[in-house]
Amino acid sequence: MLDDAGDGNVHRSVEIPAAPAAWAITVEPAEGAAVTTGDVLFIAEA
């Protein structure tokens, strides 16, 4: 999970509890979402 600082840059990452097999970047609502709701902007295998 990335934390947008509001200026177009990412200023910190949030630790996750496991090592993913793959990951993606999406834009989600500020209140969060239980499942991906936005378009996938980037996807990569770990």
C-alpha positions in Angstrom: 0.0 0.0 0.0 1.3 3.4 -0.9 0.6 6.7 0.8 0.0 9.6 -1.6 1.4 12.9 -0.1 -0.9 15.0 -2.2 1.8 16.4 -4.4 2.0 13.6 -7.0 4.8 11.7 -5.1 4.7 8.7 -2.9 6.4 9.5 0.4 6.1 6.2 2.3 5.0 2.7 1.8 2.9 0.7 4.3 4.2 -2.7 5.4 2.1 -5.7 4.4 1.9 -9.0 6.4 3.1 -11.4 3.7 5.3 -11.5 0.6 3.0 -11.3 -2.5 3.4 -13.4 -5.6 2.3 -10.3 -7.6 1.2 -6.8 -7.0 -0.7 -4.0 -8.7 -1.3 -0.3 -8.4 -4.9 1.0 -8.5 -6.5 4.3 -7.5 -9.1 3.6 -4.7 -11.4 5.8 -2.7 -9.8 7.5 0.4 -12.0 5.5 2.7 -10.7 2.2 1.2 -12.4 -0.7 -0.4 -12.6 -4.4 0.4 -11.9 -5.3 -3.2 -10.3 -3.5 -6.1 -12.7 -0.9 -7.5 -10.4 1.2 -9.7 -8.6 0.5 -13.0 -5.3 -1.4 -12.7 -2.5 1.1 -13.6 0.4 -1.2 -13.1 0.9 -4.9 -12.4 4.1 -6.9 -11.7 5.1 -10.3 -10.5 7.3 -10.4 -7.4 
